[in-house]
Amino acid sequence: MIKRGIVDLVTASALWGTIGIVTQIGYEHNANVFQIILFRSLSSSLLVFIIFKNVKAILNRIPLIMGIVAIIFYETYVYTVNILGASLSAVFLYTAPLWVILASKVYLKDEINGRKILASILVIIGVYLIYFSKISLISIGWGMASGFTYAMLIIYSRFMQIKGYKDQEILASQAVWSLPFSLLFLMLSPKLTSSSILTGIYLGIIATFLAYIFFYRGMRLTDSITASVISSLEPVFTIVFAIIVLHQILTPLQFLGSGIIIFSSIFISI
């Protein structure tokens, strides 16, 4: 059962690893970030309604907030891909442990130990190495923002689990309640493009609905620590896919910085 759970978690990481690749291809064909997120939310919501019967369970404030957190993360990450490219966007996503540490200290009064401090320093070093030759505050800002919003998604998902919400209810909250906010964002770019629709549908079906099914099942068959460590493979998959599909090669310093950030995510989780 544990081996099957690990396979599920690796599969989820690989599916998430395609997000930056597909999004960047979409951008190359004039896709729009707001439209992508709309169809991501729409397609995942439709699938959730097919398998999820207890709609009343998500009709309250806590699932609504989950939808808001999810839509902010979706928009930030997809927009970051347009600025940094697929590989570096995925790496910056895993600055999330740094933000989780800070949030845990502020809201949960968790102890900050030497391991956490070292991991935080490693993240900063990794970011510096990535931009050693050309430091752009805007690029770094968007990259860190994607990690921060991802951390908020992790923290709030954990909060919902503590409150007794089941995995399907968390996924339903994420998919369904992000939809109305996606419609509001659509007003900023009302002219639909086919590339936006196709990119959004892929992200909704493969990288949201299917990936989270594998992830939650894998976490249930293993444990949360194993799940968090294996999920750090996502940027590794993204970098490999970017090399194969996009011919996007990182410099040696960027590889080193990326490796340090990924290592720090694993180091803080074990």
C-alpha positions as CSV (number, residue, x, y, z in Angstrom):
1,M,0.0,0.0,0.0
2,I,2.9,2.4,0.8
3,K,4.5,1.7,-2.5
4,R,1.3,2.4,-4.3
5,G,0.9,5.7,-2.3
6,I,4.4,6.7,-3.4
7,V,3.6,6.0,-7.0
8,D,0.5,8.2,-6.7
9,L,2.5,11.1,-5.1
10,V,5.1,10.9,-7.9
11,T,2.3,10.9,-10.5
12,A,0.8,14.0,-8.9
13,S,4.1,15.8,-8.9
14,A,4.7,14.9,-12.6
15,L,1.2,16.2,-13.5
16,W,1.8,19.4,-11.6
17,G,5.2,19.6,-13.3
18,T,3.4,20.1,-16.7
19,I,1.6,23.3,-15.5
20,G,4.4,25.7,-16.5
21,I,5.1,23.9,-19.8
22,V,1.5,23.9,-21.0
23,T,1.0,27.5,-19.8
24,Q,4.1,28.8,-21.5
25,I,3.0,27.1,-24.8
26,G,-0.4,28.7,-24.3
27,Y,1.3,32.2,-23.9
28,E,3.2,31.6,-27.1
29,H,-0.2,31.2,-28.9
30,N,-1.7,34.4,-27.3
31,A,-3.4,32.8,-24.3
32,N,-4.5,35.2,-21.6
33,V,-3.9,34.6,-17.9
34,F,-7.5,35.5,-16.8
35,Q,-9.1,33.3,-19.4
36,I,-6.8,30.4,-18.6
37,I,-7.8,30.5,-14.9
38,L,-11.5,30.8,-15.8
39,F,-11.5,27.6,-17.8
40,R,-9.2,25.8,-15.3
41,S,-11.8,26.5,-12.6
42,L,-14.8,25.8,-14.9
43,S,-13.5,22.4,-16.1
44,S,-12.4,21.2,-12.7
45,S,-15.7,22.4,-11.1
46,L,-17.7,20.4,-13.7
47,L,-15.8,17.2,-12.9
48,V,-16.1,17.8,-9.2
49,F,-19.9,18.1,-9.5
50,I,-20.0,14.8,-11.4
51,I,-18.4,12.8,-8.5
52,F,-19.1,15.1,-5.5
53,K,-22.6,14.7,-4.1
54,N,-22.6,16.5,-0.8
55,V,-22.7,20.1,-2.1
56,K,-24.1,21.4,1.2
57,A,-20.8,20.6,2.9
58,I,-19.1,23.4,1.0
59,L,-21.8,26.1,1.3
60,N,-20.3,28.1,4.1
61,R,-17.5,30.6,4.9
62,I,-14.6,28.2,5.3
63,P,-14.8,26.7,1.8
64,L,-15.5,30.1,0.3
65,I,-12.2,31.4,1.7
66,M,-10.5,28.4,0.2
67,G,-11.8,29.4,-3.2
68,I,-10.4,32.9,-2.7
69,V,-7.0,31.6,-1.7
70,A,-7.0,29.2,-4.6
71,I,-7.8,31.8,-7.2
72,I,-5.1,34.2,-5.9
73,F,-2.6,31.3,-6.1
74,Y,-3.7,30.3,-9.6
75,E,-3.5,33.8,-11.0
76,T,-0.1,34.5,-9.4
77,Y,1.6,31.3,-10.5
78,V,0.3,31.3,-14.1
79,Y,1.3,35.0,-14.5
80,T,4.7,34.2,-13.0
81,V,5.3,31.6,-15.8
82,N,4.9,34.5,-18.3
83,I,7.7,36.5,-16.5
84,L,10.2,33.8,-15.4
85,G,9.5,30.9,-17.8
86,A,8.3,27.4,-16.8
87,S,11.5,26.2,-15.0
88,L,12.2,29.1,-12.7
89,S,8.5,29.6,-11.9
90,A,8.3,26.0,-10.6
91,V,11.5,26.5,-8.6
92,F,10.2,29.7,-7.0
93,L,7.0,27.9,-6.1
94,Y,9.1,25.9,-3.6
95,T,10.0,29.0,-1.6
96,A,6.7,28.1,0.0
97,P,8.3,26.4,3.1
98,L,10.0,29.7,4.0
99,W,6.6,31.4,4.1
100,V,5.0,28.4,6.0
101,I,7.7,28.8,8.7
102,L,7.0,32.5,9.1
103,A,3.2,32.0,9.2
104,S,3.6,29.1,11.7
105,K,5.5,31.4,14.0
106,V,3.1,34.2,13.8
107,Y,-0.3,32.3,13.8
108,L,0.5,29.0,15.4
109,K,3.3,30.0,17.7
110,D,5.5,27.2,16.4
111,E,9.1,27.1,17.5
112,I,11.7,28.2,15.0
113,N,14.7,25.9,15.3
114,G,18.1,25.6,13.7
115,R,16.9,23.4,10.8
116,K,14.2,25.9,9.9
117,I,16.6,28.8,10.0
118,L,19.1,27.0,7.8
119,A,16.4,26.0,5.3
120,S,15.3,29.7,5.1
121,I,18.9,30.8,4.5
122,L,19.3,28.2,1.8
123,V,16.2,29.5,0.0
124,I,17.7,33.0,0.0
125,I,21.0,31.7,-1.3
126,G,19.3,29.7,-4.0
127,V,17.3,32.8,-5.2
128,Y,20.5,34.9,-5.2
129,L,22.3,32.3,-7.4
130,I,19.5,32.1,-9.8
131,Y,19.7,35.8,-10.4
132,F,23.5,36.2,-9.9
133,S,24.1,37.7,-13.3
134,K,20.9,39.7,-13.6
135,I,18.9,40.6,-10.6
136,S,15.4,41.9,-11.3
137,L,13.3,43.0,-8.3
138,I,10.1,42.6,-10.2
139,S,11.0,39.0,-11.3
140,I,12.0,38.1,-7.8
141,G,8.9,39.7,-6.4
142,W,6.6,37.7,-8.6
143,G,8.5,34.5,-8.0
144,M,8.4,34.9,-4.2
145,A,4.7,35.9,-4.5
146,S,4.0,32.5,-6.2
147,G,5.7,30.7,-3.3
148,F,3.8,32.8,-0.7
149,T,0.4,32.2,-2.3
150,Y,1.2,28.5,-2.6
151,A,2.1,28.4,1.1
152,M,-1.2,30.0,1.9
153,L,-3.0,27.3,0.0
154,I,-1.0,24.6,1.9
155,I,-1.7,26.3,5.3
156,Y,-5.4,26.8,4.6
157,S,-5.8,23.2,3.3
158,R,-4.3,22.0,6.5
159,F,-6.7,24.2,8.5
160,M,-9.6,22.6,6.7
161,Q,-8.3,19.2,7.5
162,I,-8.1,20.1,11.1
163,K,-11.7,21.4,10.9
164,G,-12.7,17.9,9.8
165,Y,-13.2,18.5,6.0
166,K,-12.6,15.5,3.8
167,D,-10.2,15.5,0.9
168,Q,-13.0,15.6,-1.7
169,E,-14.6,18.6,0.1
170,I,-11.3,20.5,0.1
171,L,-10.9,19.8,-3.6
172,A,-14.5,20.8,-4.3
173,S,-14.1,24.1,-2.3
174,Q,-10.9,24.9,-4.3
175,A,-12.6,24.2,-7.7
176,V,-16.1,25.5,-7.2
177,W,-15.5,28.6,-5.2
178,S,-12.7,29.8,-7.4
179,L,-15.1,29.9,-10.4
180,P,-17.1,33.0,-9.6
181,F,-13.9,35.0,-8.9
182,S,-12.5,33.8,-12.2
183,L,-15.6,35.2,-13.9
184,L,-14.9,38.6,-12.3
185,F,-11.3,38.5,-13.6
186,L,-12.6,37.7,-17.0
187,M,-14.0,41.3,-17.3
188,L,-10.3,42.4,-17.6
189,S,-10.0,40.4,-20.8
190,P,-13.4,39.6,-22.3
191,K,-12.3,38.4,-25.8
192,L,-11.8,34.7,-25.6
193,T,-9.0,32.9,-27.5
194,S,-8.8,29.2,-28.3
195,S,-5.4,28.8,-26.8
196,S,-6.7,30.2,-23.4
197,I,-9.6,27.7,-23.5
198,L,-7.4,24.7,-24.3
199,T,-4.8,25.6,-21.8
200,G,-7.3,26.2,-19.1
201,I,-9.2,22.9,-19.8
202,Y,-5.9,21.0,-19.6
203,L,-5.0,22.6,-16.3
204,G,-8.4,22.0,-14.9
205,I,-8.7,18.3,-15.8
206,I,-5.1,17.1,-15.6
207,A,-3.2,19.5,-13.3
208,T,-6.1,20.2,-10.8
209,F,-8.7,17.5,-10.7
210,L,-6.6,14.4,-11.6
211,A,-3.4,15.6,-9.9
212,Y,-5.2,16.3,-6.6
213,I,-6.9,12.9,-6.7
214,F,-3.6,11.2,-7.0
215,F,-2.1,13.5,-4.3
216,Y,-4.8,13.0,-1.7
217,R,-4.9,9.2,-2.2
218,G,-1.1,9.0,-2.0
219,M,-1.0,11.0,1.2
220,R,-3.7,8.8,2.7
221,L,-1.7,5.7,1.8
222,T,1.6,7.1,3.2
223,D,1.6,10.2,5.5
224,S,1.8,14.0,5.2
225,I,5.6,14.2,5.6
226,T,6.2,11.7,2.8
227,A,3.7,13.6,0.6
228,S,5.4,17.0,1.2
229,V,8.8,15.6,0.4
230,I,7.8,13.9,-2.8
231,S,5.8,16.9,-3.9
232,S,9.1,18.7,-4.0
233,L,9.8,16.7,-7.2
234,E,7.4,19.0,-9.1
235,P,10.1,21.6,-10.1
236,V,12.4,18.7,-11.1
237,F,9.8,17.4,-13.5
238,T,9.2,20.9,-14.8
239,I,12.9,21.5,-15.5
240,V,13.1,18.1,-17.3
241,F,10.0,18.8,-19.3
242,A,11.2,22.3,-20.2
243,I,14.5,20.9,-21.5
244,I,12.7,18.3,-23.6
245,V,9.6,20.2,-24.8
246,L,10.7,23.9,-24.8
247,H,14.5,23.4,-25.2
248,Q,14.8,25.8,-22.2
249,I,18.2,25.2,-20.6
250,L,19.2,26.7,-17.2
251,T,22.6,28.1,-16.7
252,P,25.0,26.2,-14.3
253,L,24.3,28.9,-11.6
254,Q,20.6,28.6,-12.1
255,F,20.8,24.8,-11.8
256,L,22.8,25.2,-8.6
257,G,20.3,27.7,-7.1
258,S,17.3,25.6,-8.2
259,G,18.9,22.6,-6.6
260,I,19.5,24.4,-3.3
261,I,15.9,25.6,-3.2
262,I,14.5,22.1,-3.8
263,F,17.0,20.6,-1.3
264,S,15.8,23.1,1.3
265,S,12.2,22.1,0.8
266,I,13.1,18.4,1.3
267,F,15.4,19.2,4.2
268,I,12.8,21.1,6.1
269,S,10.2,18.4,5.6
270,I,12.2,15.4,7.0
